[in-house]
Amino acid sequence: MSADPLPATARWTDGLPTVDEAPPGTWRLHSLDHPLLGVYARGFRPASGLMTRPVLLAAGESVSGTIAIPYDEISEISLDAERHYWDNLPLQRLECSVPDAGVQDLLTACARNMLQARELEDGLPVLHVGPTIYRGLWLVDGHFLLEAARYLGWDDTADAGLDVVMRRVRPDGSIIQLSHEPHIKETGIAVATMVRQAELTGDTEGLRRRWSAVRGAVAHIAELRERAMELPEGHPLHGLLPEAFGDGGLGGSRAEYTTAAWLMVGLKYAAAGARLLGEHADAQSFGEDFDDLLDAFRKSAAAQRRITAEGLPYLPMAPAGSGTHQFLPHADEHDVPPWRTIRPETATWALCHAIWPGEVFPPDDWLVTDLLDLLRSRDEPQGVPATTGWLPYRAVWTYAASFAAHACLYAGRPGKAIDYLYAFANHASPTRVWREEQPFTGSGSMQICGDMPHNWASAEFIRLVRHLLVFERGDGLDLLAAVPDEWFAEGAVIRVERTPTRHGRVTMETRPSATQVEVRVLREEGPDEVPATLRLPARYTAATHLTLPRGKEVKVIARERDR
């Protein structure tokens, strides 16, 4: 059955062409035996598409059919050219290898997933979160996709992503993509992205070219702080920040803490960037802005700290009085169904990021321990902290496992970080891709959220494996920060090759034998010396505190204790 007229699709913020802009007659879909119906992704209008009419099948029954896409000008010459291109395209090797074949296959698949969603925009290769409803380089997701791109060695793609970020700079200093919502945290995220990319590449000149945008963003954050002073004295955000769109489980404009979390991260990165450039006055000023925002946040958070029904203390991301409906801040409390009710763990994604990579709080801070204890209490059903995002009822945000795992690494809970790695991996589909959010297995629910595949998940898996092996903490490195004991079996090899860090590029290899393990580490570029902590399974004896000189390999041989 012919699908005419051409279905319209949404125009996204990256200015991508839409289906309804295709010239008439250039393509046509035909579905044989099963009529095509116009549909939209559940919960996301107006992202449209096509599907075959649903058919009820009894046990043992099956259906089959064909979707044909005829092209008028296709030829054997063009087919031969395509085959020649793909047959001669060199395979990209991964710069990270681990002795778990399942994890290694997922790393390969994650790189594939990200490349498959990469498109050329104005001549630039741009990573997209997904192929449909999240088709674009979103500022939140983009921070992590660009970091993963650097880890994979895709420098041209990461550089292009920075250019995309700069397109979002507004005259008032804000850096915004999601303009139809007050998503003001995007400004802080964009600043963090610019500085983090400079840390990974050492490209201080590139950061200097963008420095006026960083200064404008910090000035904009100061204006937001001034607007918060106009809130009533009893408002939970008085003197902190204006009401905003929380994201990640919190819709509408309301009092919420996800914005404060990421703006603190942005200011901390801005101060770090200023030190990187030798802009001492900016470093002092931005550092003071960070301290002031952190003080205001701590005051508000202490007043809003609550206790769960199980007796766990926690900080709600939506303070008291901001509503319990995840989308409608002013809904009648009695009309909120459980599948729309904000929970203690809702939207904790940004607080995880403030913990790491933000390093806003010390590892033993109550804000850190409260959150990790809360997430641990929510991970029993399927190993991933449940109901943290847009599906607050019997569902998981798959790669929230990575957010929690990174916070656990920072807080010295390596065992839990490993658990979350495998729980995250176990939620991938057979083709090794992830949905953003999905219901519990066996729940009978059809709730879904996000694209399929959803490539922030792919980026997170790459990041998490890298950080289990090489983890940046303050002015130093944690090596083998959280590695399963099985990865130290005799003959197993862990290798990371020239992975970029803020301290230069690090190459590391472990080679266990029957009685010992040899670890070799080489750091290139960066400062003369960097302190590092080597974390090995308890059965080994080894010097745990190392100094890594630039350009000189360090070798550690750790023997088993009972040998």
Disulfide bonds with the S-S distance in Angstrom:
none
